Amino acid sequence: MDAPRLGIGIISAGKVGTVLGAALAASGHRITGIHAVSEASQDRADALLPGVEILDPPEILRRSELVLFAVPDDVLGELVAGLATAGHIQPGQLIAHTAGRFGTSILQPALDVGAFGLAIHPAMTFTGMSMDLARLTDCVFAVTADEVMLPVAQALVVEMRAEPVVIAEADRASYHAALAHAANHLNTITAQSADILRRIGVEDPANTLRALMSASLDNALRSGAGALTGPVARGDIGTVTAHLDALSSDPAETNNSYRSLSRATALRAADRGLISQGTLEELLRVLE
């Protein structure tokens, strides 16, 4: 028997909320309304959720069995608290959010009036276009809920053709830090590397880096620390020293990034037995 269909409202027509709304609609749920303020948000809602009314949050809550808050982390708590205090959140209503660093405790004002809380965070970046719907099939969602609502959260993710992974309430900040460290800092490293190549006259740094970085990322995800390679992992102190000399004219943040990440790599290489304790100590001295 098919699972019961829900009337779902979306508060925020940002990239995440609109795409998830479209995915839930595609799975058979009824989208009762979406909150969109800017012209760009309204255009996005029209494109991905044609025919869905643009409504204020209180009206969305009045019409919906489940309401998905896809708003910035720093406004989520205050928004939910305000709506709960004003009496707009109903007992028995499902209140979900997509903020990475929060579990369901951020929804406590809603829980206090008898609603049920779900945290579902997609571990991917969004363009806000229809191509994101296909990408959801390769996406993991961090789900957090109490034991009663956890199956509901997992089912919603599966209905969007994604994979749910349970994250404990106390571990949400660590989970989010891991994703930010991987995705955001990769962007920084890539930009710094491109700047170095551009400085020495390489016209298309992205093309130079693409194959190497793609293979490195794939190997790291497949093999973990077993994929360590390069001069630090080999204990090639001469090459590392030459790198530091070459980077001396680059911005300090680039030099500092290279040193810090090389130290972390050296420690991992030593832990894997790739370099000796003596080589590790010499590398750390050079990288100070």
C-alpha positions in Angstrom: 0.0 0.0 0.0 1.3 3.5 -0.8 2.4 5.7 2.0 -0.1 8.4 2.9 0.5 11.6 1.0 1.1 14.8 3.0 0.2 18.4 2.4 3.6 20.0 2.6 4.4 23.7 2.8 7.8 25.3 2.1 9.1 28.3 4.0 11.8 29.8 1.8 12.0 29.6 -1.9 15.8 29.5 -1.8 17.6 27.0 -3.9 17.4 24.2 -1.3 13.7 24.6 -0.4 12.4 24.9 -3.9 14.3 21.9 -5.2 13.3 19.7 -2.2 9.7 20.9 -2.7 9.8 19.8 -6.3 11.3 16.4 -5.3 8.6 15.9 -2.7 5.9 16.9 -5.2 7.4 14.4 -7.7 7.0 11.7 -5.1 3.3 12.4 -4.9 3.0 14.9 -2.0 0.9 18.0 -2.4 2.7 21.3 -2.0 0.3 23.6 -0.2 2.3 26.8 -0.6 5.7 28.3 -0.7 7.1 31.5 0.9 9.1 33.6 -1.5 10.1 37.2 -0.9 12.6 38.2 -3.6 11.9 38.3 -7.3 14.5 35.6 -7.9 12.9 33.4 -5.3 9.5 33.9 -6.9 10.9 33.1 -10.4 12.5 29.9 -9.0 9.3 28.8 -7.4 7.3 29.4 -10.6 9.9 27.4 -12.5 10.1 24.4 -10.2 6.7 24.4 -8.5 4.4 25.8 -11.2 0.9 26.5 -9.9 1.9 26.5 -6.2 0.7 29.5 -4.4 3.2 32.0 -2.8 2.0 32.5 0.7 3.0 34.0 4.1 4.4 31.6 6.7 1.2 31.7 8.9 -1.0 30.7 6.0 1.5 27.9 4.9 1.3 26.5 8.5 -2.5 26.7 8.5 -2.7 24.7 5.3 0.0 22.1 5.9 0.5 18.8 7.7 4.3 19.1 7.2 6.2 22.4 7.0 9.8 22.5 5.7 11.9 25.4 6.9 14.8 25.9 4.4 16.1 29.2 5.8 19.6 30.3 6.9 20.9 28.8 10.2 21.0 32.1 12.0 17.3 32.9 11.5 15.8 29.4 12.0 15.5 29.4 15.7 14.0 32.9 16.0 11.6 32.3 13.1 10.2 29.0 14.6 10.0 30.5 18.1 8.0 33.5 16.8 5.6 31.4 14.8 5.1 29.0 17.7 4.5 31.9 20.2 2.0 33.5 17.8 0.0 30.3 17.7 0.6 29.4 14.1 2.2 26.0 14.7 -0.4 23.3 15.4 -0.3 20.3 17.7 0.6 17.2 15.7 2.1 19.1 12.9 5.4 18.0 11.4 8.0 20.7 11.4 11.2 19.9 9.5 14.3 22.0 8.7 17.3 21.7 6.4 20.0 23.4 8.5 23.2 21.3 8.7 24.4 22.1 12.1 21.2 21.8 14.0 19.2 18.7 15.1 15.7 19.0 16.4 16.5 21.0 19.6 16.4 24.2 17.6 12.7 23.4 17.0 11.9 23.2 20.8 9.3 26.0 20.7 7.4 24.0 18.1 7.8 20.8 20.1 6.5 22.6 23.2 3.2 23.2 21.5 2.8 19.6 20.4 4.4 19.6 17.0 6.9 16.9 15.9 10.5 17.8 14.8 12.6 16.5 11.9 16.0 17.6 10.7 17.0 16.6 7.2 20.1 18.1 5.7 21.2 17.3 2.1 24.9 17.0 1.8 25.2 18.7 -1.6 25.4 22.1 -3.1 22.4 23.4 -5.1 22.0 25.5 -8.2 18.2 25.9 -7.7 17.5 24.5 -11.1 15.9 21.3 -12.3 19.2 19.5 -12.7 19.4 19.3 -8.9 16.5 16.9 -8.9 18.6 14.2 -10.8 21.6 14.9 -8.5 19.5 14.0 -5.4 19.8 10.4 -6.4 23.5 10.5 -5.4 22.9 12.6 -2.3 23.1 11.7 1.4 20.8 13.4 3.9 21.7 13.7 7.5 18.5 12.9 9.4 17.9 13.6 13.1 14.6 13.0 15.0 13.3 11.1 18.0 12.6 7.4 17.8 9.0 8.0 16.8 9.7 10.4 14.0 13.0 9.0 12.7 11.2 6.5 10.3 9.2 9.5 8.9 12.3 11.5 8.3 14.0 8.5 6.7 11.0 7.9 4.5 10.8 11.5 3.3 14.5 11.3 2.2 14.0 7.9 0.4 10.9 9.4 -1.4 13.2 12.1 -2.8 15.4 9.2 -4.1 18.2 10.1 -1.7 19.9 8.1 1.1 19.3 8.9 4.8 22.1 8.7 7.3 21.2 9.1 10.9 23.2 11.7 12.9 22.7 12.1 16.6 21.6 15.4 18.0 24.9 15.9 19.8 26.9 15.2 16.6 25.2 17.7 14.2 27.9 20.4 14.6 30.7 17.9 14.0 28.8 16.5 11.0 28.4 20.0 9.6 32.0 20.9 10.3 33.2 17.9 8.4 31.2 18.9 5.4 32.4 22.5 5.5 36.0 21.5 6.0 35.8 19.2 2.9 33.8 21.4 0.6 34.6 25.0 1.6 38.3 24.5 2.2 38.6 22.5 -1.0 37.4 25.7 -2.7 40.0 27.7 -0.9 42.9 25.3 -1.7 41.8 25.2 -5.4 41.7 29.0 -5.6 45.1 29.3 -4.0 46.6 26.7 -6.3 45.1 28.4 -9.3 46.6 31.7 -8.2 50.1 30.1 -8.1 49.7 28.7 -11.6 48.4 32.0 -12.9 51.3 33.8 -11.3 53.8 31.7 -13.3 51.9 32.2 -16.6 49.5 29.3 -16.8 46.6 30.7 -18.8 44.0 28.0 -17.8 44.7 26.9 -14.2 41.4 25.0 -14.0 42.3 22.8 -16.9 45.7 22.1 -15.5 44.2 21.1 -12.1 41.1 19.3 -13.2 42.3 15.8 -13.9 44.7 15.7 -10.9 42.2 17.0 -8.4 39.4 14.8 -9.7 41.5 11.7 -9.4 42.9 12.7 -6.0 39.4 13.3 -4.6 38.1 10.0 -6.0 41.1 8.1 -4.6 40.8 9.8 -1.2 37.1 8.9 -1.0 37.7 5.3 -2.0 40.9 4.6 -0.1 41.1 7.2 2.7 44.6 7.6 4.1 45.7 4.8 1.9 45.6 7.3 -1.0 48.3 9.5 0.5 50.9 10.4 -2.1 53.2 13.3 -2.9 56.5 14.6 -1.4 55.3 14.9 2.2 53.9 11.3 2.2 57.3 10.1 0.7 59.3 12.1 3.2 60.9 14.1 0.4 62.3 17.0 2.6 64.2 18.5 -0.3 61.1 18.9 -2.4 59.1 20.3 0.5 61.8 22.9 1.2 61.9 23.9 -2.5 58.1 24.3 -2.4 58.4 26.6 0.6 61.1 28.7 -1.1 58.9 29.0 -4.3 55.9 30.0 -2.3 57.7 32.7 -0.3 56.5 35.4 -2.8 52.9 34.3 -2.7 50.4 35.7 -0.2 51.0 34.7 3.4 47.7 32.8 3.6 48.8 30.5 0.8 52.1 29.8 2.4 50.4 29.2 5.7 47.8 26.8 4.2 50.6 24.8 2.5 52.5 24.5 5.8 49.5 23.7 7.9 48.1 21.0 5.5 51.6 19.6 5.0 52.0 19.1 8.7 48.7 17.3 8.9 49.7 15.2 5.9 53.0 14.3 7.6 51.3 13.2 10.8 49.0 11.0 8.8 51.8 9.6 6.7 53.7 8.7 9.9 50.6 7.1 11.4 50.3 4.9 8.3 54.0 3.9 8.6 54.9 5.7 5.3 57.6 7.8 6.9 59.8 7.2 10.0 59.6 9.1 13.2 62.9 10.9 12.4 61.6 12.0 9.0 58.4 13.2 10.6 60.3 15.3 13.0 62.5 16.8 10.3 59.4 17.6 8.2 57.7 19.3 11.1 60.8 21.3 11.7 61.0 22.5 8.1 57.3 23.3 8.1 57.2 25.4 11.3 
